[in-house]
Amino acid sequence: MSESIYHWRKPTGAWQIQQCLPIAPATAGQNLTRWQRLWQGLQQSFRLMVGVHDYQTYLKHMREHHPTVAPMDERAFHRHCLDARFPSQAGKLGKCPC
């Protein structure tokens, strides 16, 4: 074992976290309180846990990384996500929704 483990000191300095950034940033024109930002972040986290992807994040990704490709509309995006999670085509193995 390293000797540095035994000589550990609590770090100090100006680099310490002063305020955490929200998981789901507020859209332009919205002035949200900390509780509202926390609630939005929790909603986004729970949606991702059950497999519901965030369309706004997809649009942001497409703008930043694939500007020449037209993004799917919201309905097609959610259909694509459902088909990826629960394939309905014959011969494809996937998770069973039941």
VEXKOLDO-467510 format. One line per field, with one value per residue: x, z, y of N, C-alpha, C, O, CB in turn; residue in one letter. Coordinates in nm, 2 decimals, always signed. Glycine has a CB too. Example, Ala and Ser with C-alpha at 12.3 -4.5 7.8 and 13.67 -1.06 7.14 Angstrom:
// residues 2
nxx	c(+1.32, +1.28)
nzz	c(+0.78, +0.71)
nyy	c(-0.57, -0.22)
caxx	c(+1.23, +1.37)
cazz	c(+0.78, +0.71)
cayy	c(-0.45, -0.11)
cxx	c(+1.32, +1.29)
czz	c(+0.78, +0.79)
cyy	c(-0.33, +0.00)
oxx	c(+1.42, +1.34)
ozz	c(+0.85, +0.80)
oyy	c(-0.33, +0.11)
cbxx	c(+1.13, +1.41)
cbzz	c(+0.90, +0.57)
cbyy	c(-0.45, -0.06)
residu	c(A, S)
***
This chain:
// residues 98
nxx	c(+0.08, +0.03, +0.21, +0.09, -0.18, -0.20, -0.14, -0.34, -0.51, -0.77, -0.88, -0.83, -0.91, -0.98, -1.09, -1.30, -1.64, -1.89, -2.15, -2.38, -2.43, -2.74, -2.91, -3.09, -3.09, -3.24, -3.46, -3.44, -3.56, -3.69, -3.72, -3.63, -3.67, -3.45, -3.57, -3.75, -3.57, -3.44, -3.65, -3.71, -3.47, -3.48, -3.71, -3.61, -3.41, -3.56, -3.71, -3.51, -3.42, -3.63, -3.63, -3.72, -3.63, -3.49, -3.61, -3.54, -3.27, -3.17, -3.22, -3.04, -2.80, -2.80, -2.78, -2.53, -2.34, -2.42, -2.48, -2.56, -2.75, -3.09, -3.29, -3.50, -3.86, -4.05, -4.24, -4.14, -3.89, -3.95, -4.07, -3.86, -3.69, -3.85, -3.86, -3.59, -3.56, -3.76, -3.77, -3.98, -3.97, -3.96, -3.74, -3.55, -3.38, -3.46, -3.56, -3.84, -4.15, -4.33)
nzz	c(+0.00, -0.05, +0.11, +0.11, +0.16, +0.43, +0.51, +0.45, +0.39, +0.44, +0.14, +0.06, -0.06, -0.34, -0.54, -0.47, -0.49, -0.55, -0.64, -0.77, -1.11, -1.29, -1.39, -1.59, -1.79, -1.78, -2.03, -2.28, -2.16, -1.94, -1.60, -1.35, -1.02, -0.78, -0.68, -0.88, -1.09, -0.98, -0.97, -1.25, -1.32, -1.18, -1.30, -1.56, -1.51, -1.41, -1.63, -1.81, -1.68, -1.71, -1.98, -2.15, -2.38, -2.41, -2.61, -2.66, -2.59, -2.78, -3.01, -2.96, -2.97, -3.23, -3.36, -3.28, -3.35, -3.59, -3.81, -4.08, -4.12, -4.12, -3.84, -3.68, -3.65, -3.35, -3.30, -3.46, -3.35, -3.09, -3.17, -3.29, -3.07, -2.91, -3.08, -3.08, -2.82, -2.78, -3.00, -3.28, -3.51, -3.69, -3.60, -3.48, -3.18, -2.86, -2.58, -2.39, -2.37, -2.18)
nyy	c(-0.12, +0.23, +0.49, +0.74, +0.71, +0.70, +0.95, +1.13, +1.44, +1.66, +1.82, +2.17, +2.49, +2.71, +2.56, +2.40, +2.27, +2.50, +2.54, +2.31, +2.22, +2.21, +1.90, +1.89, +2.14, +2.47, +2.58, +2.85, +3.16, +3.07, +3.10, +2.92, +2.78, +2.64, +2.40, +2.34, +2.29, +2.07, +1.89, +1.86, +1.74, +1.50, +1.39, +1.35, +1.16, +0.94, +0.88, +0.80, +0.57, +0.39, +0.37, +0.57, +0.79, +1.12, +1.36, +1.63, +1.63, +1.46, +1.62, +1.83, +1.69, +1.61, +1.86, +1.95, +1.74, +1.63, +1.82, +1.82, +1.63, +1.56, +1.57, +1.31, +1.33, +1.39, +1.18, +0.97, +0.94, +0.84, +0.60, +0.47, +0.44, +0.27, +0.04, -0.03, -0.11, -0.30, -0.52, -0.59, -0.73, -1.03, -1.29, -1.13, -1.10, -0.98, -0.78, -0.89, -0.73, -0.80)
caxx	c(+0.00, +0.10, +0.21, +0.00, -0.31, -0.20, -0.11, -0.44, -0.56, -0.89, -0.84, -0.88, -0.88, -1.09, -1.15, -1.41, -1.76, -1.97, -2.29, -2.39, -2.51, -2.86, -2.90, -3.17, -3.08, -3.36, -3.47, -3.43, -3.68, -3.75, -3.65, -3.67, -3.61, -3.37, -3.66, -3.80, -3.46, -3.42, -3.76, -3.69, -3.36, -3.53, -3.80, -3.53, -3.34, -3.65, -3.74, -3.40, -3.42, -3.73, -3.60, -3.78, -3.53, -3.52, -3.61, -3.46, -3.13, -3.14, -3.21, -2.92, -2.69, -2.80, -2.73, -2.39, -2.26, -2.46, -2.56, -2.61, -2.85, -3.22, -3.34, -3.63, -3.96, -4.07, -4.31, -4.05, -3.78, -4.00, -4.09, -3.72, -3.64, -3.92, -3.82, -3.46, -3.57, -3.85, -3.79, -4.11, -3.95, -3.94, -3.60, -3.47, -3.38, -3.47, -3.62, -3.98, -4.21, -4.43)
cazz	c(+0.00, -0.06, +0.23, +0.10, +0.22, +0.58, +0.53, +0.38, +0.45, +0.37, +0.05, +0.08, -0.17, -0.42, -0.64, -0.41, -0.56, -0.49, -0.67, -0.88, -1.23, -1.30, -1.48, -1.71, -1.79, -1.82, -2.17, -2.29, -2.12, -1.82, -1.47, -1.26, -0.89, -0.76, -0.66, -1.02, -1.17, -0.92, -1.01, -1.39, -1.33, -1.13, -1.40, -1.67, -1.46, -1.40, -1.77, -1.87, -1.61, -1.77, -2.12, -2.23, -2.41, -2.41, -2.75, -2.67, -2.58, -2.92, -3.10, -2.93, -3.02, -3.38, -3.40, -3.25, -3.41, -3.73, -3.86, -4.22, -4.12, -4.07, -3.72, -3.68, -3.57, -3.21, -3.30, -3.52, -3.25, -2.99, -3.23, -3.31, -2.93, -2.87, -3.16, -3.04, -2.69, -2.79, -3.15, -3.32, -3.64, -3.67, -3.61, -3.40, -3.04, -2.78, -2.45, -2.40, -2.29, -2.08)
cayy	c(+0.00, +0.35, +0.57, +0.86, +0.68, +0.73, +1.10, +1.20, +1.56, +1.72, +1.93, +2.30, +2.58, +2.77, +2.47, +2.33, +2.29, +2.61, +2.51, +2.21, +2.25, +2.12, +1.79, +1.93, +2.29, +2.54, +2.63, +2.99, +3.23, +3.01, +3.12, +2.81, +2.77, +2.52, +2.29, +2.31, +2.23, +1.94, +1.81, +1.83, +1.64, +1.37, +1.33, +1.30, +1.04, +0.83, +0.84, +0.72, +0.44, +0.30, +0.35, +0.67, +0.88, +1.26, +1.41, +1.75, +1.59, +1.40, +1.73, +1.90, +1.61, +1.62, +1.99, +1.96, +1.64, +1.59, +1.93, +1.81, +1.53, +1.61, +1.48, +1.25, +1.41, +1.33, +1.05, +0.87, +0.92, +0.75, +0.47, +0.41, +0.39, +0.15, -0.07, -0.07, -0.18, -0.42, -0.55, -0.66, -0.80, -1.18, -1.33, -1.04, -1.12, -0.86, -0.80, -0.91, -0.62, -0.85)
cxx	c(+0.09, +0.10, +0.12, -0.14, -0.31, -0.18, -0.22, -0.49, -0.68, -0.84, -0.90, -0.84, -1.00, -1.15, -1.27, -1.55, -1.85, -2.12, -2.29, -2.47, -2.63, -2.84, -2.97, -3.17, -3.21, -3.35, -3.47, -3.57, -3.74, -3.66, -3.70, -3.60, -3.53, -3.45, -3.71, -3.69, -3.43, -3.53, -3.75, -3.57, -3.40, -3.62, -3.71, -3.46, -3.43, -3.69, -3.63, -3.39, -3.52, -3.72, -3.67, -3.68, -3.58, -3.50, -3.53, -3.31, -3.08, -3.13, -3.08, -2.80, -2.68, -2.75, -2.58, -2.30, -2.29, -2.54, -2.62, -2.73, -2.98, -3.26, -3.48, -3.73, -3.98, -4.13, -4.21, -3.93, -3.83, -4.02, -3.96, -3.67, -3.72, -3.88, -3.68, -3.47, -3.65, -3.87, -3.91, -4.09, -3.92, -3.79, -3.50, -3.49, -3.38, -3.54, -3.78, -4.05, -4.31, -4.36)
czz	c(+0.00, +0.08, +0.23, +0.15, +0.37, +0.61, +0.46, +0.46, +0.37, +0.28, +0.08, -0.04, -0.24, -0.52, -0.59, -0.48, -0.48, -0.51, -0.79, -0.99, -1.24, -1.41, -1.61, -1.71, -1.83, -1.96, -2.16, -2.25, -2.00, -1.70, -1.37, -1.13, -0.88, -0.75, -0.80, -1.10, -1.12, -0.97, -1.16, -1.40, -1.29, -1.24, -1.52, -1.63, -1.46, -1.54, -1.83, -1.80, -1.67, -1.92, -2.21, -2.26, -2.43, -2.55, -2.76, -2.66, -2.72, -3.02, -3.08, -2.98, -3.17, -3.43, -3.39, -3.33, -3.55, -3.79, -4.00, -4.23, -4.06, -3.95, -3.75, -3.61, -3.44, -3.22, -3.36, -3.43, -3.15, -3.04, -3.25, -3.17, -2.89, -2.95, -3.12, -2.91, -2.70, -2.94, -3.18, -3.45, -3.61, -3.69, -3.53, -3.25, -2.97, -2.65, -2.47, -2.31, -2.18, -1.95)
cyy	c(+0.12, +0.42, +0.69, +0.84, +0.72, +0.88, +1.18, +1.32, +1.60, +1.83, +2.06, +2.38, +2.63, +2.68, +2.39, +2.36, +2.40, +2.58, +2.41, +2.26, +2.16, +2.01, +1.83, +2.08, +2.35, +2.59, +2.78, +3.05, +3.17, +3.05, +3.02, +2.82, +2.65, +2.39, +2.24, +2.24, +2.09, +1.84, +1.77, +1.72, +1.51, +1.31, +1.28, +1.17, +0.92, +0.79, +0.76, +0.59, +0.34, +0.30, +0.46, +0.78, +1.02, +1.32, +1.54, +1.73, +1.54, +1.52, +1.81, +1.82, +1.61, +1.75, +2.00, +1.87, +1.60, +1.70, +1.91, +1.71, +1.58, +1.51, +1.42, +1.34, +1.33, +1.19, +0.94, +0.84, +0.82, +0.61, +0.40, +0.36, +0.27, +0.02, -0.12, -0.15, -0.31, -0.45, -0.63, -0.74, -0.95, -1.20, -1.24, -1.08, -0.99, -0.89, -0.81, -0.80, -0.67, -0.90)
oxx	c(+0.20, +0.00, +0.09, -0.20, -0.41, -0.21, -0.18, -0.51, -0.69, -0.78, -1.02, -0.75, -1.11, -1.25, -1.33, -1.56, -1.87, -2.20, -2.21, -2.56, -2.62, -2.77, -2.92, -3.25, -3.28, -3.25, -3.50, -3.67, -3.84, -3.54, -3.81, -3.48, -3.53, -3.42, -3.72, -3.72, -3.41, -3.50, -3.77, -3.58, -3.36, -3.62, -3.74, -3.45, -3.40, -3.71, -3.66, -3.35, -3.49, -3.80, -3.68, -3.64, -3.69, -3.39, -3.46, -3.24, -2.97, -3.04, -3.02, -2.71, -2.57, -2.67, -2.52, -2.19, -2.21, -2.66, -2.72, -2.79, -2.97, -3.26, -3.56, -3.70, -3.94, -4.09, -4.21, -3.89, -3.76, -4.00, -3.95, -3.61, -3.66, -3.87, -3.65, -3.39, -3.61, -3.97, -3.94, -4.18, -3.85, -3.72, -3.39, -3.60, -3.31, -3.57, -3.83, -4.01, -4.36, -4.43)
ozz	c(+0.04, +0.15, +0.33, +0.19, +0.42, +0.72, +0.41, +0.58, +0.25, +0.32, +0.12, -0.12, -0.20, -0.58, -0.67, -0.53, -0.36, -0.43, -0.88, -0.97, -1.20, -1.50, -1.72, -1.63, -1.92, -2.01, -2.06, -2.29, -1.95, -1.70, -1.31, -1.12, -0.97, -0.80, -0.83, -1.17, -1.19, -1.01, -1.19, -1.48, -1.35, -1.26, -1.57, -1.71, -1.50, -1.56, -1.90, -1.87, -1.68, -1.98, -2.33, -2.16, -2.45, -2.60, -2.86, -2.73, -2.77, -3.10, -3.18, -3.04, -3.23, -3.53, -3.47, -3.38, -3.62, -3.81, -4.03, -4.33, -3.95, -3.97, -3.82, -3.52, -3.43, -3.14, -3.31, -3.42, -3.11, -2.97, -3.22, -3.17, -2.83, -2.90, -3.13, -2.89, -2.64, -3.00, -3.11, -3.49, -3.51, -3.77, -3.51, -3.20, -3.00, -2.62, -2.56, -2.20, -2.11, -1.86)
oyy	c(+0.12, +0.42, +0.75, +0.93, +0.77, +0.92, +1.29, +1.31, +1.58, +1.92, +2.07, +2.35, +2.60, +2.72, +2.33, +2.48, +2.38, +2.60, +2.42, +2.34, +2.04, +2.03, +1.81, +2.14, +2.30, +2.63, +2.84, +3.01, +3.23, +3.03, +3.04, +2.86, +2.56, +2.29, +2.12, +2.14, +1.99, +1.73, +1.65, +1.63, +1.41, +1.18, +1.17, +1.08, +0.82, +0.67, +0.66, +0.49, +0.22, +0.23, +0.44, +0.85, +1.05, +1.32, +1.56, +1.80, +1.56, +1.51, +1.85, +1.88, +1.63, +1.76, +2.06, +1.91, +1.56, +1.68, +1.98, +1.70, +1.64, +1.39, +1.48, +1.42, +1.22, +1.10, +0.83, +0.73, +0.73, +0.51, +0.28, +0.25, +0.18, -0.09, -0.24, -0.24, -0.41, -0.41, -0.73, -0.80, -0.98, -1.15, -1.27, -1.09, -0.90, -1.00, -0.75, -0.78, -0.59, -0.94)
cbxx	c(-0.09, +0.04, +0.36, -0.01, -0.35, -0.09, +0.03, -0.56, -0.45, -1.00, -0.87, -0.83, -0.78, -1.03, -1.04, -1.43, -1.84, -1.93, -2.36, -2.45, -2.42, -2.98, -2.96, -3.32, -2.97, -3.39, -3.59, -3.39, -3.78, -3.77, -3.67, -3.64, -3.72, -3.28, -3.77, -3.85, -3.33, -3.41, -3.89, -3.65, -3.24, -3.61, -3.89, -3.42, -3.28, -3.77, -3.77, -3.27, -3.45, -3.87, -3.65, -3.91, -3.46, -3.43, -3.75, -3.50, -3.10, -3.26, -3.33, -2.90, -2.71, -2.94, -2.80, -2.36, -2.26, -2.54, -2.48, -2.50, -2.80, -3.33, -3.33, -3.63, -4.10, -4.14, -4.43, -3.99, -3.74, -4.12, -4.16, -3.63, -3.66, -4.07, -3.82, -3.37, -3.63, -3.99, -3.66, -4.22, -3.84, -4.02, -3.55, -3.50, -3.26, -3.54, -3.59, -4.02, -4.29, -4.51)
cbzz	c(+0.12, -0.17, +0.26, -0.05, +0.20, +0.64, +0.48, +0.35, +0.47, +0.47, -0.09, +0.21, -0.27, -0.49, -0.68, -0.26, -0.57, -0.54, -0.72, -0.82, -1.36, -1.34, -1.42, -1.70, -1.88, -1.72, -2.24, -2.43, -2.23, -1.83, -1.42, -1.33, -0.78, -0.63, -0.57, -1.09, -1.16, -0.77, -0.99, -1.47, -1.24, -1.00, -1.45, -1.71, -1.32, -1.32, -1.85, -1.85, -1.46, -1.73, -2.17, -2.16, -2.54, -2.31, -2.80, -2.55, -2.47, -2.96, -3.09, -2.78, -2.97, -3.43, -3.32, -3.10, -3.32, -3.72, -3.86, -4.31, -4.05, -4.18, -3.59, -3.62, -3.65, -3.12, -3.39, -3.66, -3.19, -2.92, -3.37, -3.36, -2.83, -2.89, -3.31, -3.02, -2.59, -2.72, -3.20, -3.33, -3.72, -3.78, -3.75, -3.42, -2.99, -2.86, -2.36, -2.35, -2.38, -2.13)
cbyy	c(+0.00, +0.44, +0.61, +0.90, +0.53, +0.65, +1.13, +1.11, +1.67, +1.77, +1.89, +2.37, +2.51, +2.90, +2.37, +2.35, +2.16, +2.74, +2.64, +2.08, +2.25, +2.21, +1.66, +1.87, +2.34, +2.66, +2.58, +3.04, +3.22, +2.86, +3.27, +2.67, +2.78, +2.53, +2.32, +2.43, +2.31, +1.95, +1.88, +1.95, +1.69, +1.39, +1.44, +1.41, +1.07, +0.87, +0.97, +0.80, +0.46, +0.35, +0.22, +0.73, +0.84, +1.34, +1.43, +1.84, +1.49, +1.31, +1.82, +1.92, +1.46, +1.59, +2.10, +1.94, +1.52, +1.46, +2.05, +1.76, +1.40, +1.61, +1.56, +1.11, +1.42, +1.43, +1.06, +0.92, +1.05, +0.80, +0.49, +0.52, +0.51, +0.17, -0.03, +0.05, -0.09, -0.39, -0.62, -0.56, -0.73, -1.26, -1.33, -0.89, -1.22, -0.75, -0.68, -1.05, -0.53, -0.96)
residu	c(M, S, E, S, I, Y, H, W, R, K, P, T, G, A, W, Q, I, Q, Q, C, L, P, I, A, P, A, T, A, G, Q, N, L, T, R, W, Q, R, L, W, Q, G, L, Q, Q, S, F, R, L, M, V, G, V, H, D, Y, Q, T, Y, L, K, H, M, R, E, H, H, P, T, V, A, P, M, D, E, R, A, F, H, R, H, C, L, D, A, R, F, P, S, Q, A, G, K, L, G, K, C, P, C)
***
